[in-house]
């Protein structure tokens, strides 16, 4: 193979390096950096000393020390990151008496475990919070620049023998609410229905100037999303069209874009929680969950569609990482917040032995989940 053939194979836009690995590292690095920066900034604001800020795990590749003594570094395994606070000596963030004895008086003042409960909780919560803020920021910019394409919540066609047909929907019906939630666009209806396959839903529709209440159970249908992923969503079998839907672009000012971004991020968080609740009881397709391999594939496909698609993937991954980190499972941020909640109630920290036991159980759960998504990536789906 000639040099002219080798270079495009390595550095061409369709190569593994440029087409998949670099977009994947961009997406993951941005999300991890923002998450860890949340911990860092709030921790520093609370007066907690920071020993290290790392993007990636394992051996350090490059790094430097700032004037506060924090080591900023890029590490060899780019699948996460961490902030190491002064006195943060183990995974449960509990003080080790032997190690604590080695701290100087100045270090004890800024050590993580010596801080007030609210400062520790705020520092831990800041990581997921910054992930949500990143998603809001991305959506706000997208809405400001591109606006939002919407359609009126009208029924133009009812598919034969569909749940909607059985429920009595008719062309010309206008959706008012779904399960008590008011809808303003056809997209609102789709969002409320898509994650509820098999659930009996109540629809209020307007027909001939009167409100009617209908019930329908969405059925699962496989579709392909813009990134080529096969996804299963709930549908009731109604179609919107240009005549009744009157599709148009809604433009937003800065305040309106932020408000809409907050609403959209909140909806994603709610749908994510709904998905995991259904997943735990076996009502969701296991192939909807993927790990690094699937994310890398999506990043490559998003990069081919354009930078704005890659940024949207950053936003979606960021809110997902934020949500997962808030689950009350050690060693996730939510597990630490659970410990702090218990400490607030009983007015003292849990014993180190109890926290170690919970940590081991939580670690098994986290490792099991990671193994599951890796299996899905490589063999399961």
C-alpha positions as CSV (number, residue, x, y, z in Angstrom):
1,X,0.0,0.0,0.0
2,X,1.4,3.4,-1.0
3,X,1.7,6.4,1.3
4,X,-1.0,8.1,-0.8
5,X,-3.3,5.2,0.2
6,X,-2.2,5.0,3.9
7,X,-2.7,8.7,4.8
8,X,-6.4,8.9,3.7
9,X,-7.1,5.6,5.5
10,X,-5.7,7.1,8.7
11,X,-6.6,10.8,8.5
12,X,-9.5,10.8,6.0
13,X,-12.9,12.0,7.1
14,X,-14.3,8.4,6.8
15,X,-11.3,6.9,8.8
16,X,-11.7,5.4,12.2
17,X,-9.5,8.1,13.7
18,X,-11.0,11.3,12.2
19,X,-14.5,9.9,11.6
20,X,-15.2,8.2,14.9
21,X,-12.4,8.5,17.6
22,X,-11.9,12.2,17.5
23,X,-15.6,13.1,17.5
24,X,-16.1,10.6,20.4
25,X,-13.2,12.1,22.4
26,X,-14.6,15.6,21.8
27,X,-18.0,14.8,23.0
28,X,-16.8,12.8,26.1
29,X,-14.2,15.3,27.0
30,X,-16.6,18.3,26.9
31,X,-19.1,16.5,29.1
32,X,-16.6,15.2,31.6
33,X,-14.8,18.5,31.8
34,X,-18.0,20.4,32.5
35,X,-19.0,17.9,35.2
36,X,-15.7,18.0,37.0
37,X,-15.5,21.7,36.6
38,X,-18.8,21.9,38.5
39,X,-17.2,20.0,41.4
40,X,-14.0,22.1,41.2
41,X,-15.6,25.6,41.1
42,X,-18.2,25.0,43.8
43,X,-15.6,23.3,45.9
44,X,-13.2,26.2,45.6
45,X,-16.0,28.6,46.3
46,X,-16.7,26.7,49.5
47,X,-13.1,27.0,50.6
48,X,-12.1,23.4,49.9
49,X,-8.6,22.7,48.7
50,X,-8.1,20.8,45.4
51,X,-5.1,18.6,44.9
52,X,-5.8,17.4,41.3
53,X,-8.1,17.9,38.4
54,X,-7.9,15.2,35.8
55,X,-9.5,14.5,32.5
56,X,-9.1,10.7,32.1
57,X,-7.8,8.0,34.5
58,X,-4.6,6.2,34.8
59,X,-1.1,7.5,34.1
60,X,-0.6,11.2,33.5
61,X,0.2,12.2,29.9
62,X,0.7,16.0,30.4
63,X,-0.1,18.4,33.2
64,X,0.9,21.5,35.2
65,X,0.5,22.9,38.7
66,X,-1.4,26.2,39.2
67,X,-0.6,28.8,41.8
68,X,-3.0,27.2,44.3
69,X,-1.1,23.9,44.1
70,X,-3.7,22.1,42.0
71,X,-2.3,19.6,39.5
72,X,-4.2,19.9,36.2
73,X,-3.6,16.9,34.0
74,X,-4.7,14.8,31.0
75,X,-4.5,11.1,31.8
76,X,-4.2,8.0,29.5
77,X,-7.6,6.5,29.8
78,X,-10.1,9.0,28.3
79,X,-13.3,7.5,29.8
80,X,-14.0,9.9,32.7
81,X,-12.2,12.2,35.0
82,X,-12.0,13.3,38.6
83,X,-11.3,16.1,41.1
84,X,-9.3,15.1,44.1
85,X,-9.9,17.4,47.1
86,X,-7.5,17.8,50.0
87,X,-8.3,15.0,52.6
88,X,-10.3,13.1,50.0
89,X,-8.5,9.9,50.7
90,X,-10.7,7.1,49.5
91,X,-13.7,6.4,47.2
92,X,-16.2,7.0,50.0
93,X,-14.7,10.4,50.9
94,X,-14.3,9.4,54.5
95,X,-11.2,10.4,56.4
96,X,-8.6,7.8,57.1
97,X,-7.1,8.4,60.6
98,X,-3.6,7.5,59.5
99,X,-3.7,9.7,56.5
100,X,-5.5,12.5,58.3
101,X,-2.7,12.6,60.9
102,X,-0.3,13.4,58.0
103,X,-2.2,16.6,57.1
104,X,-0.8,19.9,58.2
105,X,-2.9,22.4,60.1
106,X,-3.5,24.4,57.0
107,X,-4.5,21.3,55.0
108,X,-7.0,20.3,57.7
109,X,-8.7,23.7,57.4
110,X,-9.4,23.1,53.7
111,X,-9.8,19.3,53.8
112,X,-13.0,18.1,52.3
113,X,-14.2,16.0,55.3
114,X,-13.8,18.9,57.7
115,X,-16.2,21.2,55.9
116,X,-19.8,21.9,56.8
117,X,-22.4,19.4,55.5
118,X,-24.0,21.9,53.1
119,X,-20.6,22.7,51.6
120,X,-19.8,19.0,50.9
121,X,-23.3,18.4,49.5
122,X,-23.2,21.5,47.3
123,X,-19.8,20.5,45.9
124,X,-21.0,17.0,45.1
125,X,-24.3,18.2,43.6
126,X,-22.5,20.7,41.4
127,X,-21.2,18.1,39.0
128,X,-24.6,16.9,37.7
129,X,-25.9,20.5,38.0
130,X,-23.3,21.7,35.6
131,X,-24.1,18.9,33.2
132,X,-27.7,20.1,33.2
133,X,-26.6,23.7,32.7
134,X,-24.5,22.7,29.7
135,X,-27.5,21.1,28.1
136,X,-29.6,24.2,28.8
137,X,-26.9,26.4,27.3
138,X,-26.6,24.3,24.2
139,X,-30.4,24.3,23.6
140,X,-30.6,28.0,24.3
141,X,-28.1,28.8,21.6
142,X,-29.7,26.4,19.2
143,X,-33.2,27.9,19.8
144,X,-31.7,31.5,19.5
145,X,-29.9,30.7,16.2
146,X,-32.3,28.3,14.5
147,X,-35.6,28.7,16.3
148,X,-37.9,25.7,16.7
149,X,-39.9,23.9,14.0
150,X,-43.4,23.2,15.4
151,X,-46.8,22.0,14.1
152,X,-50.3,22.4,15.6
153,X,-51.5,19.4,17.6
154,X,-54.0,18.3,15.0
155,X,-55.0,14.8,13.8
156,X,-54.9,14.7,10.0
157,X,-55.2,10.9,9.6
158,X,-55.9,7.9,11.9
159,X,-54.2,4.6,10.9
160,X,-56.6,1.7,10.6
161,X,-56.7,-0.7,13.5
162,X,-54.3,1.5,15.5
163,X,-54.8,2.3,19.2
164,X,-56.1,5.7,18.1
165,X,-58.7,4.1,15.8
166,X,-59.9,1.8,18.6
167,X,-60.1,4.8,21.0
168,X,-62.3,6.8,18.5
169,X,-59.9,9.5,17.3
170,X,-61.0,11.2,14.1
171,X,-59.3,13.4,11.5
172,X,-59.7,17.1,12.6
173,X,-59.4,16.4,16.3
174,X,-57.1,18.7,18.2
175,X,-55.1,17.5,21.2
176,X,-55.6,19.5,24.4
177,X,-53.8,17.4,26.9
178,X,-52.2,14.0,27.5
179,X,-52.5,12.4,30.9
180,X,-53.3,15.8,32.4
181,X,-50.4,17.6,30.7
182,X,-51.3,20.4,28.4
183,X,-49.9,20.2,24.9
184,X,-49.3,23.1,22.5
185,X,-47.6,21.3,19.6
186,X,-47.8,18.0,17.9
187,X,-44.2,17.4,19.1
188,X,-45.5,17.7,22.7
189,X,-47.9,14.9,22.0
190,X,-45.2,12.7,20.5
191,X,-42.9,13.3,23.5
192,X,-45.6,12.4,26.0
193,X,-46.6,9.2,24.1
194,X,-43.2,8.0,22.8
195,X,-42.0,6.7,26.2
196,X,-45.3,5.1,27.3
197,X,-45.7,2.0,25.1
198,X,-48.1,-0.3,26.9
199,X,-49.4,2.3,29.3
200,X,-53.1,3.4,29.2
201,X,-53.2,7.1,28.6
202,X,-56.0,9.7,28.8
203,X,-56.3,12.2,26.0
204,X,-58.4,15.3,26.0
205,X,-59.2,16.3,22.5
206,X,-61.3,19.1,21.0
207,X,-63.9,18.2,18.4
208,X,-66.4,20.6,16.9
209,X,-65.7,23.1,19.7
210,X,-66.3,20.5,22.5
211,X,-63.8,18.7,24.7
212,X,-63.9,14.9,24.7
213,X,-61.9,12.5,26.7
214,X,-60.5,9.4,25.0
215,X,-58.2,6.6,26.3
216,X,-55.6,4.8,24.2
217,X,-52.7,2.5,24.9
218,X,-49.6,3.3,22.7
219,X,-48.0,0.4,20.9
220,X,-44.3,0.0,20.4
221,X,-43.0,0.7,16.9
222,X,-39.4,0.5,15.7
223,X,-38.0,3.6,14.0
224,X,-34.7,4.9,12.8
225,X,-33.4,8.1,14.3
226,X,-31.4,10.7,12.4
227,X,-28.1,9.1,13.6
228,X,-29.2,5.7,12.2
229,X,-30.0,4.1,15.6
230,X,-32.9,1.6,15.7
231,X,-35.2,2.8,18.5
232,X,-38.6,1.6,19.8
233,X,-41.1,4.3,20.7
234,X,-44.8,4.3,21.7
235,X,-47.3,5.5,19.0
236,X,-51.1,5.6,18.9
237,X,-51.3,5.8,15.1
238,X,-52.2,9.4,14.3
239,X,-50.6,11.5,11.6
240,X,-50.1,15.2,11.3
241,X,-49.9,17.0,7.9
242,X,-49.1,20.4,6.4
243,X,-52.7,21.5,5.9
244,X,-53.9,20.9,9.5
245,X,-50.5,21.1,11.3
246,X,-49.5,24.4,9.7
247,X,-45.8,23.7,10.3
248,X,-43.7,26.8,11.1
249,X,-40.6,28.0,12.8
250,X,-40.9,29.7,16.2
251,X,-38.2,32.3,16.8
252,X,-37.0,33.2,20.3
253,X,-35.3,36.1,21.9
254,X,-32.5,35.4,24.5
255,X,-34.9,35.1,27.5
256,X,-37.4,33.0,25.5
257,X,-34.6,30.7,24.3
258,X,-33.3,30.1,27.8
259,X,-36.9,29.5,29.1
260,X,-37.5,27.0,26.3
261,X,-34.2,25.3,26.9
262,X,-34.9,24.9,30.6
263,X,-38.3,23.3,29.7
264,X,-36.8,21.0,27.1
265,X,-34.0,19.9,29.5
266,X,-36.6,19.3,32.2
267,X,-38.6,17.1,29.8
268,X,-35.6,15.1,28.9
269,X,-34.8,14.5,32.6
270,X,-38.4,13.4,33.2
271,X,-38.4,11.1,30.2
272,X,-35.0,9.6,31.2
273,X,-36.3,8.8,34.7
274,X,-39.4,7.3,33.1
275,X,-37.3,5.1,30.9
276,X,-35.2,3.8,33.7
277,X,-38.3,3.1,35.9
278,X,-39.8,1.1,33.0
279,X,-36.5,-0.6,32.2
280,X,-36.0,-1.9,35.8
281,X,-39.4,-3.7,35.6
282,X,-38.6,-5.1,32.1
283,X,-40.9,-2.8,30.0
284,X,-38.1,-1.3,27.9
285,X,-35.9,-2.8,25.2
286,X,-32.4,-3.5,26.6
287,X,-30.9,-2.4,23.3
288,X,-31.9,1.2,24.0
289,X,-28.9,1.3,26.4
290,X,-25.4,1.5,25.0
291,X,-21.9,2.3,26.3
292,X,-18.8,3.9,24.9
293,X,-18.9,1.9,21.6
294,X,-22.4,3.1,20.8
295,X,-21.6,6.7,21.9
296,X,-18.5,6.6,19.6
297,X,-20.6,5.4,16.7
298,X,-23.2,8.1,17.3
299,X,-20.5,10.7,17.6
300,X,-19.0,9.7,14.3
301,X,-22.4,9.8,12.6
302,X,-23.3,13.2,14.2
303,X,-20.0,14.6,13.0
304,X,-20.8,13.6,9.4
305,X,-24.1,15.4,9.7
306,X,-22.4,18.6,10.9
307,X,-21.0,20.3,13.9
308,X,-24.4,21.4,15.2
309,X,-25.4,17.7,15.4
310,X,-22.3,16.9,17.4
311,X,-23.1,19.7,19.8
312,X,-26.6,18.4,20.2
313,X,-25.1,15.0,21.0
314,X,-23.0,16.7,23.7
315,X,-26.2,18.2,25.2
316,X,-28.0,14.9,25.2
317,X,-25.1,13.0,26.7
318,X,-24.5,15.7,29.3
319,X,-28.0,15.5,30.6
320,X,-27.8,11.7,30.7
321,X,-24.5,11.7,32.6
322,X,-26.0,14.3,35.0
323,X,-29.1,12.1,35.6
324,X,-27.1,8.9,36.1
325,X,-24.7,10.5,38.6
326,X,-27.7,11.6,40.7
327,X,-28.9,8.0,41.2
328,X,-28.6,7.2,45.0
329,X,-25.9,4.6,44.4
330,X,-22.4,4.8,45.8
331,X,-19.9,5.6,44.4
332,X,-22.0,8.0,42.2
333,X,-22.6,11.6,43.3
334,X,-26.1,10.6,44.3
335,X,-24.7,8.0,46.7
336,X,-22.7,10.6,48.5
337,X,-25.7,12.9,48.6
338,X,-27.7,10.0,50.1
339,X,-25.0,9.6,52.9
340,X,-25.2,13.4,53.5
341,X,-29.0,13.2,53.7
342,X,-28.7,10.5,56.3
343,X,-26.1,12.5,58.2
344,X,-28.4,15.5,58.2
345,X,-31.2,13.4,59.8
346,X,-29.2,11.5,62.4
347,X,-26.9,14.5,63.1
348,X,-23.7,12.5,62.6
349,X,-22.0,10.7,59.7
350,X,-22.6,7.1,59.0
351,X,-19.9,4.8,60.4
352,X,-17.0,4.2,58.0
353,X,-17.9,0.5,58.2
354,X,-21.4,1.1,57.0
355,X,-20.4,3.4,54.2
356,X,-17.8,0.9,53.1
357,X,-20.5,-1.8,52.9
358,X,-22.8,0.4,50.9
359,X,-20.0,1.4,48.7
360,X,-19.1,-2.2,47.8
361,X,-22.7,-3.0,47.0
362,X,-23.0,0.2,44.9
363,X,-19.8,-0.5,43.1
364,X,-21.0,-4.0,42.2
365,X,-24.2,-2.4,40.8
366,X,-22.2,0.2,38.8
367,X,-19.8,-2.4,37.4
368,X,-22.7,-4.7,36.6
369,X,-24.4,-1.9,34.7
370,X,-21.1,-1.0,32.8
371,X,-20.7,-4.7,31.9
372,X,-24.3,-4.8,30.7
373,X,-23.9,-1.8,28.3
374,X,-20.5,-3.1,27.1
375,X,-22.2,-6.4,26.3
376,X,-24.9,-4.6,24.5
377,X,-22.4,-2.6,22.5
378,X,-20.3,-5.6,21.4
379,X,-22.6,-8.7,21.4
380,X,-26.1,-8.1,22.7
381,X,-27.7,-5.8,20.1
